[in-house]
Amino acid sequence: MDPSLTTSQQVTQALNKAAGGDRNAVEQLMPLVYDELRALAASALRRERANHTLQPTALVNEAFLRLIDQTHAAYNSKTHFFAVGAQMIRRVLVDHARKHLADKRGGGADRLTLSGIEAQESDHQIDLLALDDAMMKLAKLDERQARVVELRYFGGLGVDETARMLDVSPRTVDDDWRMAKAWLKRELS
């Protein structure tokens, strides 16, 4: 790694090398992205039930393995990598919830707080599997709104970062966020 590059440039460079099959780049990538991925994982787990068995370290490790294991992944920037990372964190949580539900033979799916989704920012608890189903329905209705929710809620990206990721204006992100939250609240109630 070239020490004169910014962290963001180092991440992009490592991602490009990793996409080309350079296994050393993967080893260089982990320390560059670990803290931010762990923050995403911790944020996602704060919305989960209090006695959740998955820890942030395990969640970030699983998400990172899935990120680097994608054979056709071509991340064009650090922001793109973290956007896909948010998607992987969501998938790991949903897979964990499904396994937990199967282990209990249909009882008590994982719960999470939807303070970012609820219109009144309440601590209402919602079933993660129901949220995933609702997100898939939303994606069929409006793919961009679903991506906005994924990037903002699961990815922890701000309005401007989300706008850059989706190549739209911040105003569009605000409008999509507001509409998606209202739709999800109605769908989940």
C-alpha positions in Angstrom: 0.0 0.0 0.0 1.2 3.5 -0.9 1.2 5.5 2.4 0.8 8.7 0.5 -2.8 7.7 -0.4 -5.8 8.5 1.7 -7.5 5.6 3.5 -10.3 5.8 1.0 -7.9 5.5 -1.9 -6.1 2.7 -0.2 -9.4 0.8 0.2 -10.3 1.4 -3.4 -6.8 0.2 -4.5 -7.0 -2.9 -2.3 -10.6 -3.6 -3.6 -9.4 -3.4 -7.2 -6.4 -5.8 -6.5 -8.7 -8.2 -4.6 -11.2 -8.2 -7.5 -8.2 -9.2 -9.7 -7.6 -12.2 -7.5 -4.8 -10.8 -5.3 -5.2 -12.6 -2.0 -2.6 -10.3 -0.3 -4.9 -7.4 -1.1 -7.7 -9.0 1.0 -5.3 -9.2 3.9 -4.4 -5.5 3.4 -8.1 -4.6 3.1 -9.3 -6.0 6.5 -7.5 -3.5 8.7 -8.6 -0.6 6.5 -12.3 -1.4 6.7 -12.7 -3.4 9.9 -13.6 -0.5 12.2 -16.2 1.0 9.9 -17.7 -2.4 9.2 -17.8 -3.2 13.0 -19.5 0.2 13.6 -22.2 -0.8 11.0 -22.6 -4.2 12.6 -22.8 -2.7 16.1 -25.4 -0.2 14.9 -27.5 -3.0 13.3 -27.3 -5.1 16.5 -28.4 -2.2 18.7 -31.7 -2.5 16.9 -31.9 -6.2 17.7 -33.4 -7.8 20.8 -31.4 -7.3 24.0 -30.4 -11.0 24.4 -29.3 -11.5 20.8 -26.7 -14.2 20.5 -24.8 -12.7 17.5 -22.0 -10.3 18.6 -20.7 -7.4 16.5 -17.4 -9.1 15.9 -19.0 -12.3 14.6 -21.4 -10.3 12.4 -18.7 -8.2 10.9 -16.5 -11.2 10.3 -19.3 -13.1 8.5 -20.2 -10.0 6.5 -16.6 -9.5 5.5 -16.2 -13.1 4.4 -19.3 -12.8 2.3 -18.0 -9.5 0.8 -14.6 -10.9 -0.3 -16.1 -14.3 -1.3 -18.1 -12.8 -4.1 -16.5 -14.0 -7.3 -17.9 -11.2 -9.5 -17.7 -8.3 -7.0 -16.2 -5.2 -8.5 -16.3 -2.4 -5.9 -15.6 1.0 -7.5 -15.1 2.9 -4.3 -15.0 2.7 -0.5 -18.6 4.0 -0.3 -19.7 1.2 -2.7 -18.0 -1.4 -0.6 -19.7 -0.2 2.5 -23.1 0.0 0.8 -22.7 -3.7 -0.2 -21.4 -4.3 3.3 -24.7 -3.0 4.7 -26.5 -5.4 2.4 -24.4 -8.3 3.7 -25.0 -7.3 7.3 -28.7 -7.4 6.6 -28.4 -10.8 5.0 -26.4 -12.2 7.9 -29.0 -10.9 10.4 -31.8 -12.4 8.3 -30.1 -15.7 7.9 -29.4 -15.8 11.7 -33.1 -14.9 12.4 -34.2 -17.7 10.1 -31.9 -20.2 11.8 -33.0 -19.0 15.2 -36.6 -19.4 14.2 -36.0 -22.9 12.8 -34.1 -23.9 15.9 -37.1 -22.9 18.0 -39.4 -24.6 15.5 -41.4 -21.6 14.6 -41.2 -19.6 17.9 -40.0 -16.1 18.5 -38.2 -14.6 15.6 -35.4 -12.1 16.2 -36.7 -8.6 17.0 -35.2 -5.2 16.2 -36.0 -1.6 17.0 -37.1 0.4 13.9 -36.4 3.8 15.3 -35.0 4.8 11.8 -38.1 3.5 10.1 -40.9 4.5 12.4 -42.3 7.9 11.5 -42.4 9.0 15.2 -39.0 7.5 16.1 -40.5 5.2 18.7 -38.9 2.1 20.2 -41.5 -0.2 18.6 -40.1 -3.7 18.2 -40.6 -5.5 14.8 -39.8 -8.9 13.5 -36.6 -8.9 11.4 -38.0 -11.5 9.0 -41.2 -9.4 8.5 -38.9 -6.4 7.8 -36.9 -8.4 5.2 -40.2 -9.5 3.5 -41.4 -5.9 3.5 -38.1 -4.7 2.1 -38.4 -7.3 -0.8 -41.9 -6.1 -1.5 -40.7 -2.5 -1.5 -37.9 -3.4 -3.9 -40.5 -4.7 -6.3 -42.5 -1.5 -6.0 -39.6 0.9 -6.0 -36.1 -0.4 -6.1 -34.5 3.0 -5.3 -36.6 3.5 -2.2 -35.5 0.0 -1.0 -31.9 0.9 -1.7 -32.3 4.2 0.2 -33.6 2.3 3.3 -30.8 -0.3 3.0 -28.1 2.3 2.7 -29.4 4.7 5.4 -30.9 2.2 7.9 -28.6 -0.8 7.6 -25.6 0.9 6.1 -25.7 4.0 8.3 -25.0 6.3 5.4 -26.0 9.9 5.5 -28.2 11.6 3.0 -25.3 13.0 0.9 -23.4 9.6 0.9 -26.6 7.8 -0.1 -27.2 10.4 -2.9 -23.7 9.9 -4.2 -24.1 6.1 -4.1 -27.3 6.2 -6.0 -26.3 9.0 -8.3 -29.4 11.1 -7.3 -29.8 14.4 -5.5 -30.0 14.6 -1.7 -33.6 15.9 -2.1 -34.5 12.7 -3.9 -33.0 10.7 -1.1 -35.0 12.6 1.5 -38.2 12.1 -0.5 -37.5 8.4 -1.0 -36.6 8.0 2.7 -39.8 9.6 3.8 -42.0 7.6 1.4 -40.2 4.3 2.2 -40.5 4.8 6.0 -44.3 5.5 5.7 -44.8 2.5 3.4 -42.8 0.2 5.7 -44.6 1.5 8.8 -48.0 0.7 7.1 -46.8 -2.6 5.8 -45.4 -3.7 9.1 -48.3 -2.6 11.3 
